[in-house]
């Protein structure tokens, strides 16, 4: 029997429905125990967390496992830099209320400057709010699944800043220390 602790660590500014949660799974039994002890009394603590990116109902959520966490944060940082640097090339009519992405430039970005690693893909995109206001953004997909999350660029920039100071392993240990006591 285990426990699942979910804490929202980021809320969107542009997409106010977007949340990013840190989910810690504390498992005592089974194949994927969070803590194990060998016969010599040595205790091993395994990473047991994931990120949940939730763009808001009814859109699908995606999950970033602890194995892919650092790949994801690195790709997000690169994606933010790439889109910011090429903003007006990607979105030539960005100053209009409704704008489009330049498809030729987008194809070039996907073939020459693809942001892909560990099954995670991040590409420039357009995020549209409920009033049809358009914003430059980043589309994130995991493991080539059809589900993806599109973030407004401003929210992606803020998330990137969070990741510069957030340590998931330290946060996990903090949660763990509040839940159990190892004797």
Secondary structure as GFF3:
##gff-version 3
##sequence-region A 1 183
A	DSSP	beta_strand	2	11	.	.	.	ID=ss1
A	DSSP	beta_strand	19	27	.	.	.	ID=ss2
A	DSSP	beta_strand	35	37	.	.	.	ID=ss3
A	DSSP	beta_strand	43	45	.	.	.	ID=ss4
A	DSSP	beta_strand	49	54	.	.	.	ID=ss5
A	DSSP	beta_strand	62	65	.	.	.	ID=ss6
A	DSSP	alpha_helix	69	85	.	.	.	ID=ss7
A	DSSP	alpha_helix	87	90	.	.	.	ID=ss8
A	DSSP	alpha_helix	103	112	.	.	.	ID=ss9
A	DSSP	beta_strand	115	117	.	.	.	ID=ss10
A	DSSP	beta_strand	120	128	.	.	.	ID=ss11
A	DSSP	beta_strand	134	142	.	.	.	ID=ss12
A	DSSP	beta_strand	148	152	.	.	.	ID=ss13
A	DSSP	alpha_helix	153	165	.	.	.	ID=ss14
A	DSSP	alpha_helix	168	179	.	.	.	ID=ss15
###
